[in-house]
Amino acid sequence: MTKEFVTPVDESGLLFCASTTIRLNAEVFEFFKARGKGRQTKINEVLQDYVDAAR
């Protein structure tokens, strides 16, 4: 992910993120869970890459 996709919402550098609940199949969840901390961030990066490629 490159810097142009990061948009601070205020001077503290906090980023806008939508809070949501999604269902993942067990294999996908376990894949990211096995990689330890940061799995939500990594899932978001993968989804963002998909969105960017689809545009």
mmCIF file of the N, C-alpha and C atoms, coordinates in Angstrom:
data_MODEL
# 
_entry.id   MODEL 
# 
loop_
_atom_site.group_PDB 
_atom_site.id 
_atom_site.type_symbol 
_atom_site.label_atom_id 
_atom_site.label_alt_id 
_atom_site.label_comp_id 
_atom_site.label_asym_id 
_atom_site.label_entity_id 
_atom_site.label_seq_id 
_atom_site.pdbx_PDB_ins_code 
_atom_site.Cartn_x 
_atom_site.Cartn_y 
_atom_site.Cartn_z 
_atom_site.occupancy 
_atom_site.B_iso_or_equiv 
_atom_site.pdbx_formal_charge 
_atom_site.auth_seq_id 
_atom_site.auth_comp_id 
_atom_site.auth_asym_id 
_atom_site.auth_atom_id 
_atom_site.pdbx_PDB_model_num 
ATOM 1   N N  . MET A 1 1  ? 0.840   -1.173  0.000   1.00 0.00 ? 1  MET A N  1 
ATOM 2   C CA . MET A 1 1  ? 0.000   0.000   0.000   1.00 0.00 ? 1  MET A CA 1 
ATOM 3   C C  . MET A 1 1  ? 0.882   1.232   0.000   1.00 0.00 ? 1  MET A C  1 
ATOM 4   N N  . THR A 1 2  ? 0.519   2.202   -0.797  1.00 0.00 ? 2  THR A N  1 
ATOM 5   C CA . THR A 1 2  ? 1.331   3.400   -0.864  1.00 0.00 ? 2  THR A CA 1 
ATOM 6   C C  . THR A 1 2  ? 0.691   4.540   -0.107  1.00 0.00 ? 2  THR A C  1 
ATOM 7   N N  . LYS A 1 3  ? 1.479   5.573   0.127   1.00 0.00 ? 3  LYS A N  1 
ATOM 8   C CA . LYS A 1 3  ? 1.055   6.677   0.971   1.00 0.00 ? 3  LYS A CA 1 
ATOM 9   C C  . LYS A 1 3  ? -0.173  7.410   0.439   1.00 0.00 ? 3  LYS A C  1 
ATOM 10  N N  . GLU A 1 4  ? -0.386  7.454   -0.871  1.00 0.00 ? 4  GLU A N  1 
ATOM 11  C CA . GLU A 1 4  ? -1.524  8.216   -1.396  1.00 0.00 ? 4  GLU A CA 1 
ATOM 12  C C  . GLU A 1 4  ? -2.880  7.661   -0.977  1.00 0.00 ? 4  GLU A C  1 
ATOM 13  N N  . PHE A 1 5  ? -2.925  6.422   -0.492  1.00 0.00 ? 5  PHE A N  1 
ATOM 14  C CA . PHE A 1 5  ? -4.196  5.848   -0.056  1.00 0.00 ? 5  PHE A CA 1 
ATOM 15  C C  . PHE A 1 5  ? -4.518  6.177   1.405   1.00 0.00 ? 5  PHE A C  1 
ATOM 16  N N  . VAL A 1 6  ? -3.564  6.751   2.116   1.00 0.00 ? 6  VAL A N  1 
ATOM 17  C CA . VAL A 1 6  ? -3.746  7.063   3.529   1.00 0.00 ? 6  VAL A CA 1 
ATOM 18  C C  . VAL A 1 6  ? -4.182  8.511   3.658   1.00 0.00 ? 6  VAL A C  1 
ATOM 19  N N  . THR A 1 7  ? -5.359  8.729   4.243   1.00 0.00 ? 7  THR A N  1 
ATOM 20  C CA . THR A 1 7  ? -5.905  10.069  4.372   1.00 0.00 ? 7  THR A CA 1 
ATOM 21  C C  . THR A 1 7  ? -6.194  10.374  5.836   1.00 0.00 ? 7  THR A C  1 
ATOM 22  N N  . PRO A 1 8  ? -5.324  11.169  6.492   1.00 0.00 ? 8  PRO A N  1 
ATOM 23  C CA . PRO A 1 8  ? -5.614  11.531  7.880   1.00 0.00 ? 8  PRO A CA 1 
ATOM 24  C C  . PRO A 1 8  ? -6.885  12.370  7.966   1.00 0.00 ? 8  PRO A C  1 
ATOM 25  N N  . VAL A 1 9  ? -7.662  12.174  9.008   1.00 0.00 ? 9  VAL A N  1 
ATOM 26  C CA . VAL A 1 9  ? -8.888  12.958  9.171   1.00 0.00 ? 9  VAL A CA 1 
ATOM 27  C C  . VAL A 1 9  ? -8.669  14.159  10.068  1.00 0.00 ? 9  VAL A C  1 
ATOM 28  N N  . ASP A 1 10 ? -7.577  14.162  10.812  1.00 0.00 ? 10 ASP A N  1 
ATOM 29  C CA . ASP A 1 10 ? -7.294  15.320  11.655  1.00 0.00 ? 10 ASP A CA 1 
ATOM 30  C C  . ASP A 1 10 ? -5.794  15.446  11.880  1.00 0.00 ? 10 ASP A C  1 
ATOM 31  N N  . GLU A 1 11 ? -5.397  16.493  12.583  1.00 0.00 ? 11 GLU A N  1 
ATOM 32  C CA . GLU A 1 11 ? -3.975  16.756  12.792  1.00 0.00 ? 11 GLU A CA 1 
ATOM 33  C C  . GLU A 1 11 ? -3.274  15.692  13.634  1.00 0.00 ? 11 GLU A C  1 
ATOM 34  N N  . SER A 1 12 ? -4.021  14.883  14.352  1.00 0.00 ? 12 SER A N  1 
ATOM 35  C CA . SER A 1 12 ? -3.403  13.817  15.145  1.00 0.00 ? 12 SER A CA 1 
ATOM 36  C C  . SER A 1 12 ? -2.982  12.635  14.280  1.00 0.00 ? 12 SER A C  1 
ATOM 37  N N  . GLY A 1 13 ? -3.403  12.630  13.025  1.00 0.00 ? 13 GLY A N  1 
ATOM 38  C CA . GLY A 1 13 ? -3.045  11.553  12.122  1.00 0.00 ? 13 GLY A CA 1 
ATOM 39  C C  . GLY A 1 13 ? -3.968  10.356  12.174  1.00 0.00 ? 13 GLY A C  1 
ATOM 40  N N  . LEU A 1 14 ? -5.090  10.486  12.888  1.00 0.00 ? 14 LEU A N  1 
ATOM 41  C CA . LEU A 1 14 ? -6.050  9.385   12.929  1.00 0.00 ? 14 LEU A CA 1 
ATOM 42  C C  . LEU A 1 14 ? -6.664  9.177   11.555  1.00 0.00 ? 14 LEU A C  1 
ATOM 43  N N  . LEU A 1 15 ? -6.859  7.941   11.193  1.00 0.00 ? 15 LEU A N  1 
ATOM 44  C CA . LEU A 1 15 ? -7.420  7.611   9.891   1.00 0.00 ? 15 LEU A CA 1 
ATOM 45  C C  . LEU A 1 15 ? -8.883  7.240   10.024  1.00 0.00 ? 15 LEU A C  1 
ATOM 46  N N  . PHE A 1 16 ? -9.659  7.596   9.017   1.00 0.00 ? 16 PHE A N  1 
ATOM 47  C CA . PHE A 1 16 ? -11.059 7.201   8.995   1.00 0.00 ? 16 PHE A CA 1 
ATOM 48  C C  . PHE A 1 16 ? -11.147 5.734   8.607   1.00 0.00 ? 16 PHE A C  1 
ATOM 49  N N  . CYS A 1 17 ? -11.818 4.975   9.419   1.00 0.00 ? 17 CYS A N  1 
ATOM 50  C CA . CYS A 1 17 ? -12.091 3.573   9.117   1.00 0.00 ? 17 CYS A CA 1 
ATOM 51  C C  . CYS A 1 17 ? -13.543 3.295   9.457   1.00 0.00 ? 17 CYS A C  1 
ATOM 52  N N  . ALA A 1 18 ? -14.227 2.599   8.582   1.00 0.00 ? 18 ALA A N  1 
ATOM 53  C CA . ALA A 1 18 ? -15.598 2.192   8.860   1.00 0.00 ? 18 ALA A CA 1 
ATOM 54  C C  . ALA A 1 18 ? -15.556 0.944   9.730   1.00 0.00 ? 18 ALA A C  1 
ATOM 55  N N  . SER A 1 19 ? -16.303 0.966   10.795  1.00 0.00 ? 19 SER A N  1 
ATOM 56  C CA . SER A 1 19 ? -16.393 -0.203  11.664  1.00 0.00 ? 19 SER A CA 1 
ATOM 57  C C  . SER A 1 19 ? -17.512 -1.098  11.143  1.00 0.00 ? 19 SER A C  1 
ATOM 58  N N  . THR A 1 20 ? -17.177 -2.358  10.895  1.00 0.00 ? 20 THR A N  1 
ATOM 59  C CA . THR A 1 20 ? -18.154 -3.274  10.322  1.00 0.00 ? 20 THR A CA 1 
ATOM 60  C C  . THR A 1 20 ? -17.856 -4.698  10.776  1.00 0.00 ? 20 THR A C  1 
ATOM 61  N N  . THR A 1 21 ? -18.777 -5.569  10.520  1.00 0.00 ? 21 THR A N  1 
ATOM 62  C CA . THR A 1 21 ? -18.581 -6.991  10.771  1.00 0.00 ? 21 THR A CA 1 
ATOM 63  C C  . THR A 1 21 ? -18.750 -7.715  9.449   1.00 0.00 ? 21 THR A C  1 
ATOM 64  N N  . ILE A 1 22 ? -17.795 -8.570  9.121   1.00 0.00 ? 22 ILE A N  1 
ATOM 65  C CA . ILE A 1 22 ? -17.913 -9.372  7.899   1.00 0.00 ? 22 ILE A CA 1 
ATOM 66  C C  . ILE A 1 22 ? -17.726 -10.842 8.263   1.00 0.00 ? 22 ILE A C  1 
ATOM 67  N N  . ARG A 1 23 ? -18.280 -11.689 7.438   1.00 0.00 ? 23 ARG A N  1 
ATOM 68  C CA . ARG A 1 23 ? -18.100 -13.130 7.614   1.00 0.00 ? 23 ARG A CA 1 
ATOM 69  C C  . ARG A 1 23 ? -17.063 -13.600 6.595   1.00 0.00 ? 23 ARG A C  1 
ATOM 70  N N  . LEU A 1 24 ? -16.085 -14.337 7.095   1.00 0.00 ? 24 LEU A N  1 
ATOM 71  C CA . LEU A 1 24 ? -15.046 -14.914 6.251   1.00 0.00 ? 24 LEU A CA 1 
ATOM 72  C C  . LEU A 1 24 ? -15.160 -16.424 6.342   1.00 0.00 ? 24 LEU A C  1 
ATOM 73  N N  . ASN A 1 25 ? -14.824 -17.110 5.256   1.00 0.00 ? 25 ASN A N  1 
ATOM 74  C CA . ASN A 1 25 ? -14.840 -18.561 5.392   1.00 0.00 ? 25 ASN A CA 1 
ATOM 75  C C  . ASN A 1 25 ? -13.692 -18.970 6.310   1.00 0.00 ? 25 ASN A C  1 
ATOM 76  N N  . ALA A 1 26 ? -13.809 -20.129 6.913   1.00 0.00 ? 26 ALA A N  1 
ATOM 77  C CA . ALA A 1 26 ? -12.863 -20.570 7.936   1.00 0.00 ? 26 ALA A CA 1 
ATOM 78  C C  . ALA A 1 26 ? -11.431 -20.625 7.415   1.00 0.00 ? 26 ALA A C  1 
ATOM 79  N N  . GLU A 1 27 ? -11.246 -21.062 6.186   1.00 0.00 ? 27 GLU A N  1 
ATOM 80  C CA . GLU A 1 27 ? -9.896  -21.165 5.631   1.00 0.00 ? 27 GLU A CA 1 
ATOM 81  C C  . GLU A 1 27 ? -9.236  -19.792 5.533   1.00 0.00 ? 27 GLU A C  1 
ATOM 82  N N  . VAL A 1 28 ? -9.977  -18.802 5.066   1.00 0.00 ? 28 VAL A N  1 
ATOM 83  C CA . VAL A 1 28 ? -9.442  -17.442 4.952   1.00 0.00 ? 28 VAL A CA 1 
ATOM 84  C C  . VAL A 1 28 ? -9.107  -16.894 6.334   1.00 0.00 ? 28 VAL A C  1 
ATOM 85  N N  . PHE A 1 29 ? -10.031 -17.044 7.275   1.00 0.00 ? 29 PHE A N  1 
ATOM 86  C CA . PHE A 1 29 ? -9.802  -16.548 8.631   1.00 0.00 ? 29 PHE A CA 1 
ATOM 87  C C  . PHE A 1 29 ? -8.563  -17.185 9.255   1.00 0.00 ? 29 PHE A C  1 
ATOM 88  N N  . GLU A 1 30 ? -8.447  -18.498 9.159   1.00 0.00 ? 30 GLU A N  1 
ATOM 89  C CA . GLU A 1 30 ? -7.312  -19.209 9.755   1.00 0.00 ? 30 GLU A CA 1 
ATOM 90  C C  . GLU A 1 30 ? -5.995  -18.818 9.091   1.00 0.00 ? 30 GLU A C  1 
ATOM 91  N N  . PHE A 1 31 ? -6.027  -18.578 7.781   1.00 0.00 ? 31 PHE A N  1 
ATOM 92  C CA . PHE A 1 31 ? -4.825  -18.146 7.061   1.00 0.00 ? 31 PHE A CA 1 
ATOM 93  C C  . PHE A 1 31 ? -4.272  -16.864 7.670   1.00 0.00 ? 31 PHE A C  1 
ATOM 94  N N  . PHE A 1 32 ? -5.129  -15.859 7.841   1.00 0.00 ? 32 PHE A N  1 
ATOM 95  C CA . PHE A 1 32 ? -4.678  -14.582 8.393   1.00 0.00 ? 32 PHE A CA 1 
ATOM 96  C C  . PHE A 1 32 ? -4.394  -14.692 9.893   1.00 0.00 ? 32 PHE A C  1 
ATOM 97  N N  . LYS A 1 33 ? -5.186  -15.451 10.611  1.00 0.00 ? 33 LYS A N  1 
ATOM 98  C CA . LYS A 1 33 ? -4.989  -15.625 12.057  1.00 0.00 ? 33 LYS A CA 1 
ATOM 99  C C  . LYS A 1 33 ? -3.628  -16.256 12.345  1.00 0.00 ? 33 LYS A C  1 
ATOM 100 N N  . ALA A 1 34 ? -3.221  -17.203 11.517  1.00 0.00 ? 34 ALA A N  1 
ATOM 101 C CA . ALA A 1 34 ? -1.953  -17.899 11.712  1.00 0.00 ? 34 ALA A CA 1 
ATOM 102 C C  . ALA A 1 34 ? -0.751  -16.972 11.576  1.00 0.00 ? 34 ALA A C  1 
ATOM 103 N N  . ARG A 1 35 ? -0.936  -15.836 10.952  1.00 0.00 ? 35 ARG A N  1 
ATOM 104 C CA . ARG A 1 35 ? 0.155   -14.891 10.764  1.00 0.00 ? 35 ARG A CA 1 
ATOM 105 C C  . ARG A 1 35 ? 0.312   -13.920 11.931  1.00 0.00 ? 35 ARG A C  1 
ATOM 106 N N  . GLY A 1 36 ? -0.542  -14.062 12.943  1.00 0.00 ? 36 GLY A N  1 
ATOM 107 C CA . GLY A 1 36 ? -0.380  -13.290 14.170  1.00 0.00 ? 36 GLY A CA 1 
ATOM 108 C C  . GLY A 1 36 ? -0.988  -11.902 14.118  1.00 0.00 ? 36 GLY A C  1 
ATOM 109 N N  . LYS A 1 37 ? -0.414  -11.021 14.933  1.00 0.00 ? 37 LYS A N  1 
ATOM 110 C CA . LYS A 1 37 ? -0.938  -9.664  15.065  1.00 0.00 ? 37 LYS A CA 1 
ATOM 111 C C  . LYS A 1 37 ? -0.975  -8.957  13.716  1.00 0.00 ? 37 LYS A C  1 
ATOM 112 N N  . GLY A 1 38 ? -1.927  -8.058  13.585  1.00 0.00 ? 38 GLY A N  1 
ATOM 113 C CA . GLY A 1 38 ? -2.046  -7.272  12.370  1.00 0.00 ? 38 GLY A CA 1 
ATOM 114 C C  . GLY A 1 38 ? -2.910  -7.909  11.304  1.00 0.00 ? 38 GLY A C  1 
ATOM 115 N N  . ARG A 1 39 ? -3.634  -8.965  11.661  1.00 0.00 ? 39 ARG A N  1 
ATOM 116 C CA . ARG A 1 39 ? -4.422  -9.655  10.629  1.00 0.00 ? 39 ARG A CA 1 
ATOM 117 C C  . ARG A 1 39 ? -5.523  -8.782  10.053  1.00 0.00 ? 39 ARG A C  1 
ATOM 118 N N  . GLN A 1 40 ? -6.154  -7.945  10.863  1.00 0.00 ? 40 GLN A N  1 
ATOM 119 C CA . GLN A 1 40 ? -7.202  -7.072  10.325  1.00 0.00 ? 40 GLN A CA 1 
ATOM 120 C C  . GLN A 1 40 ? -6.609  -6.066  9.349   1.00 0.00 ? 40 GLN A C  1 
ATOM 121 N N  . THR A 1 41 ? -5.437  -5.543  9.682   1.00 0.00 ? 41 THR A N  1 
ATOM 122 C CA . THR A 1 41 ? -4.753  -4.613  8.788   1.00 0.00 ? 41 THR A CA 1 
ATOM 123 C C  . THR A 1 41 ? -4.404  -5.303  7.479   1.00 0.00 ? 41 THR A C  1 
ATOM 124 N N  . LYS A 1 42 ? -3.898  -6.518  7.558   1.00 0.00 ? 42 LYS A N  1 
ATOM 125 C CA . LYS A 1 42 ? -3.512  -7.249  6.345   1.00 0.00 ? 42 LYS A CA 1 
ATOM 126 C C  . LYS A 1 42 ? -4.733  -7.583  5.494   1.00 0.00 ? 42 LYS A C  1 
ATOM 127 N N  . ILE A 1 43 ? -5.825  -8.000  6.126   1.00 0.00 ? 43 ILE A N  1 
ATOM 128 C CA . ILE A 1 43 ? -7.062  -8.270  5.379   1.00 0.00 ? 43 ILE A CA 1 
ATOM 129 C C  . ILE A 1 43 ? -7.507  -6.999  4.668   1.00 0.00 ? 43 ILE A C  1 
ATOM 130 N N  . ASN A 1 44 ? -7.446  -5.865  5.361   1.00 0.00 ? 44 ASN A N  1 
ATOM 131 C CA . ASN A 1 44 ? -7.829  -4.596  4.753   1.00 0.00 ? 44 ASN A CA 1 
ATOM 132 C C  . ASN A 1 44 ? -6.927  -4.260  3.564   1.00 0.00 ? 44 ASN A C  1 
ATOM 133 N N  . GLU A 1 45 ? -5.616  -4.489  3.699   1.00 0.00 ? 45 GLU A N  1 
ATOM 134 C CA . GLU A 1 45 ? -4.694  -4.221  2.599   1.00 0.00 ? 45 GLU A CA 1 
ATOM 135 C C  . GLU A 1 45 ? -5.016  -5.083  1.384   1.00 0.00 ? 45 GLU A C  1 
ATOM 136 N N  . VAL A 1 46 ? -5.306  -6.358  1.617   1.00 0.00 ? 46 VAL A N  1 
ATOM 137 C CA . VAL A 1 46 ? -5.652  -7.265  0.515   1.00 0.00 ? 46 VAL A CA 1 
ATOM 138 C C  . VAL A 1 46 ? -6.931  -6.792  -0.176  1.00 0.00 ? 46 VAL A C  1 
ATOM 139 N N  . LEU A 1 47 ? -7.928  -6.415  0.612   1.00 0.00 ? 47 LEU A N  1 
ATOM 140 C CA . LEU A 1 47 ? -9.187  -5.930  0.035   1.00 0.00 ? 47 LEU A CA 1 
ATOM 141 C C  . LEU A 1 47 ? -8.979  -4.613  -0.708  1.00 0.00 ? 47 LEU A C  1 
ATOM 142 N N  . GLN A 1 48 ? -8.142  -3.717  -0.170  1.00 0.00 ? 48 GLN A N  1 
ATOM 143 C CA . GLN A 1 48 ? -7.866  -2.451  -0.850  1.00 0.00 ? 48 GLN A CA 1 
ATOM 144 C C  . GLN A 1 48 ? -7.169  -2.693  -2.179  1.00 0.00 ? 48 GLN A C  1 
ATOM 145 N N  . ASP A 1 49 ? -6.211  -3.617  -2.206  1.00 0.00 ? 49 ASP A N  1 
ATOM 146 C CA . ASP A 1 49 ? -5.538  -3.965  -3.462  1.00 0.00 ? 49 ASP A CA 1 
ATOM 147 C C  . ASP A 1 49 ? -6.540  -4.479  -4.489  1.00 0.00 ? 49 ASP A C  1 
ATOM 148 N N  . TYR A 1 50 ? -7.493  -5.286  -4.044  1.00 0.00 ? 50 TYR A N  1 
ATOM 149 C CA . TYR A 1 50 ? -8.529  -5.804  -4.940  1.00 0.00 ? 50 TYR A CA 1 
ATOM 150 C C  . TYR A 1 50 ? -9.373  -4.665  -5.507  1.00 0.00 ? 50 TYR A C  1 
ATOM 151 N N  . VAL A 1 51 ? -9.785  -3.749  -4.642  1.00 0.00 ? 51 VAL A N  1 
ATOM 152 C CA . VAL A 1 51 ? -10.591 -2.601  -5.082  1.00 0.00 ? 51 VAL A CA 1 
ATOM 153 C C  . VAL A 1 51 ? -9.807  -1.777  -6.094  1.00 0.00 ? 51 VAL A C  1 
ATOM 154 N N  . ASP A 1 52 ? -8.543  -1.504  -5.805  1.00 0.00 ? 52 ASP A N  1 
ATOM 155 C CA . ASP A 1 52 ? -7.715  -0.706  -6.715  1.00 0.00 ? 52 ASP A CA 1 
ATOM 156 C C  . ASP A 1 52 ? -7.567  -1.382  -8.074  1.00 0.00 ? 52 ASP A C  1 
ATOM 157 N N  . ALA A 1 53 ? -7.375  -2.688  -8.078  1.00 0.00 ? 53 ALA A N  1 
ATOM 158 C CA . ALA A 1 53 ? -7.225  -3.428  -9.331  1.00 0.00 ? 53 ALA A CA 1 
ATOM 159 C C  . ALA A 1 53 ? -8.524  -3.467  -10.127 1.00 0.00 ? 53 ALA A C  1 
ATOM 160 N N  . ALA A 1 54 ? -9.652  -3.447  -9.429  1.00 0.00 ? 54 ALA A N  1 
ATOM 161 C CA . ALA A 1 54 ? -10.953 -3.533  -10.099 1.00 0.00 ? 54 ALA A CA 1 
ATOM 162 C C  . ALA A 1 54 ? -11.390 -2.197  -10.699 1.00 0.00 ? 54 ALA A C  1 
ATOM 163 N N  . ARG A 1 55 ? -10.755 -1.132  -10.293 1.00 0.00 ? 55 ARG A N  1 
ATOM 164 C CA . ARG A 1 55 ? -11.129 0.201   -10.809 1.00 0.00 ? 55 ARG A CA 1 
ATOM 165 C C  . ARG A 1 55 ? -10.627 0.426   -12.197 1.00 0.00 ? 55 ARG A C  1 
# 
